[in-house]
Amino acid sequence: MELQQQSASTTSRHPVWLLAGFWFCVIVALAVAVRRFLALIRPSPGSRPPQMEALEATFASHATLTLMHIIPAAIFVVLAACVLLRPWRSEWIERLFFPFGAITGATAYAMSAYSIGGWLERSAVLVFTTWFLYSLGRAYWFRLGGQEEQKRELMTRAVAVLLGIATARPVMGVFFATSARTHLGPSQFFGIAFWAGFAINTVVIELWLHSKRRAQLHNPGRVCSFR
Ligand code: HEM
């Protein structure tokens, strides 16, 4: 009974389309992290097309940094799902959320030193990682001040921006699938995919947060909750 109430309140707080997008991004992010982790600890050279072999070799050349990025990133994604959807309330999960987010952002900057998509990709990383870390930092600030609503809005924004990395994957998939026709390689389309993925998530979450604020303005009796 209590479980039913919890799941009903989760869906009423977040529209179905937003939850579907969120879970899609979470699953894609975790899948790419697990795939890269396995490829790094159990390399199998010579088993893929040349374009993929080159990508594998690039990440293997800075395996330690890649692991330092993908392990905290995957943990952060799990923590984010727990904190934002709140299947249960836990103070320590929220405490871990902030340092793991900071590590993910810091290592994303470092990873961009090796970016396959060159300056176009690097510029997307600089812009959106900075926006992510700024939102995360502000959320922490509001947490210290005990401002729950503002904190949750900023946490929601930070997670949505970060998950742009998952939205970029299907875009890359389309480029890979059409590369025989377009003759575009990863060095040409990774930057486009990064910009597209992060921009889509950023715009979607801003529109949603804006619509929540408008709903509250037109219905002041209703409590505006980002839970
Ligand atoms: C602010 C968010 C993030 C940014 C800006 C970011 C940035 C980057 C960059 C620049 C690279 C190197 C790509 C290249 O060499 O061209 C990379 C690689 C990678 N990132 Fe992130 N990252 C973020 C979040 C995440 C998250 C949340 C995950 C998964 C949980 C993740 C998983 C990976 C993986 C698996 C790789 C290795 C490349 C691959 O296997 O395709 N990243 N990231």
Residues whose N, C-alpha, C, O or C-beta is under 5 A from the ligand:
A	BS01	HEM	A29 L30 V32 A33 R36 I70 A73 A74 V77 A108 M111 S112 Y114 S115 I116 G117 V125 T129 F132 L162 I165
